Amino acid sequence: MSEQMDSRMLRDAFGAFPTGVVAVAAQVDGKLMGLAASSFTSVSLDPPLVSFSVAKGSTTWPDLRRAEHLGVTVLAEDHGALCRQLAGPAPERFTGVAFEITDSGAVMLAEGIAQYDCSVRDEFEAGDHIIVLLKLHAVVVHSRRQPLIFHRSEFGRLA
Ligand SMILES: Cc1cc2nc3c(=O)[nH]c(=O)nc-3n(C[C@H](O)[C@H](O)[C@H](O)COP(=O)(O)O)c2cc1C
């Protein structure tokens, strides 16, 4: 860590950049698992690729990465509490949550503004995170719903 940039300062600096939030989720060995991620971004149109970054210390990723397919759901503007739940204690992440499971095990949350059916194409070590490159297999977009916005550690919505 640079002497001029402690982790608090960096969190504040990174938090200045507004993002959406996705749920990355799958059923692995019959168990639902997933997490909230604000590091999601689109990468390539041809071939269709997206990415997100996961902390190396994630206790979920070592199992979640084994899923044949992963569901990525873009959270909607009223999903703030759901987002916190998906980042909270793992056994309760899906309690009371409406979702669908595809034949290949991707878990898509109902009421999201878009759902992407993905598989892990590559992983790149990047400091204390892993950049996960995902191949996109199918998409469903609900264009009339509005996204959840994450900015300066708070949830907001588009005006
Ligand atoms: C708004 C929000 C965004 C988050 N984004 C990420 C992210 O991009 N990458 C990540 O590894 N964790 C992110 N987290 C934390 C994870 O959702 C989860 O809490 C963390 O991975 C610890 O759980 P685990 O040990 O089960 O992985 C985010 C949490 C919140 C509330």
Ligand as a Chemical Component Dictionary entry (heavy atoms), coordinates in Angstrom:
data_LIG
# 
_chem_comp.id                   LIG 
_chem_comp.type                 NON-POLYMER 
_chem_comp.pdbx_formal_charge   0 
_chem_comp.three_letter_code    LIG 
# 
loop_
_chem_comp_atom.comp_id 
_chem_comp_atom.atom_id 
_chem_comp_atom.alt_atom_id 
_chem_comp_atom.type_symbol 
_chem_comp_atom.charge 
_chem_comp_atom.model_Cartn_x 
_chem_comp_atom.model_Cartn_y 
_chem_comp_atom.model_Cartn_z 
_chem_comp_atom.pdbx_ordinal 
LIG C1  C1  C 0 -22.980 -2.821  -2.719 1  
LIG C2  C2  C 0 -22.004 -3.950  -2.543 2  
LIG C3  C3  C 0 -21.101 -4.245  -3.550 3  
LIG C4  C4  C 0 -20.170 -5.283  -3.414 4  
LIG N1  N1  N 0 -19.316 -5.557  -4.435 5  
LIG C5  C5  C 0 -18.408 -6.534  -4.307 6  
LIG C6  C6  C 0 -17.523 -6.834  -5.369 7  
LIG O1  O1  O 0 -17.566 -6.219  -6.453 8  
LIG N2  N2  N 0 -16.608 -7.839  -5.188 9  
LIG C7  C7  C 0 -16.550 -8.540  -4.009 10 
LIG O2  O2  O 0 -15.693 -9.426  -3.897 11 
LIG N3  N3  N 0 -17.408 -8.299  -2.992 12 
LIG C8  C8  C 0 -18.331 -7.327  -3.121 13 
LIG N4  N4  N 0 -19.216 -7.080  -2.099 14 
LIG C9  C9  C 0 -19.183 -7.958  -0.925 15 
LIG C10 C10 C 0 -19.849 -9.323  -1.217 16 
LIG O3  O3  O 0 -21.197 -9.156  -1.595 17 
LIG C11 C11 C 0 -19.767 -10.261 0.000  18 
LIG O4  O4  O 0 -20.217 -9.601  1.147  19 
LIG C12 C12 C 0 -18.342 -10.695 0.204  20 
LIG O5  O5  O 0 -17.941 -11.421 -0.928 21 
LIG C13 C13 C 0 -18.126 -11.552 1.473  22 
LIG O6  O6  O 0 -18.849 -12.730 1.398  23 
LIG P1  P1  P 0 -18.178 -14.140 0.997  24 
LIG O7  O7  O 0 -17.073 -14.417 1.969  25 
LIG O8  O8  O 0 -19.333 -15.084 1.081  26 
LIG O9  O9  O 0 -17.667 -13.987 -0.417 27 
LIG C14 C14 C 0 -20.150 -6.051  -2.222 28 
LIG C15 C15 C 0 -21.057 -5.755  -1.190 29 
LIG C16 C16 C 0 -21.970 -4.718  -1.342 30 
LIG C17 C17 C 0 -22.960 -4.429  -0.235 31 
# 
loop_
_chem_comp_bond.comp_id 
_chem_comp_bond.atom_id_1 
_chem_comp_bond.atom_id_2 
_chem_comp_bond.value_order 
_chem_comp_bond.pdbx_ordinal 
LIG C1  C2  SING 1  
LIG C2  C3  SING 2  
LIG C2  C16 DOUB 3  
LIG C3  C4  DOUB 4  
LIG C4  N1  SING 5  
LIG C4  C14 SING 6  
LIG N1  C5  DOUB 7  
LIG C5  C6  SING 8  
LIG C5  C8  SING 9  
LIG C6  O1  DOUB 10 
LIG C6  N2  SING 11 
LIG N2  C7  SING 12 
LIG C7  O2  DOUB 13 
LIG C7  N3  SING 14 
LIG N3  C8  DOUB 15 
LIG C8  N4  SING 16 
LIG N4  C9  SING 17 
LIG N4  C14 SING 18 
LIG C9  C10 SING 19 
LIG C10 O3  SING 20 
LIG C10 C11 SING 21 
LIG C11 O4  SING 22 
LIG C11 C12 SING 23 
LIG C12 O5  SING 24 
LIG C12 C13 SING 25 
LIG C13 O6  SING 26 
LIG O6  P1  SING 27 
LIG P1  O7  DOUB 28 
LIG P1  O8  SING 29 
LIG P1  O9  SING 30 
LIG C14 C15 DOUB 31 
LIG C15 C16 SING 32 
LIG C16 C17 SING 33 
# 
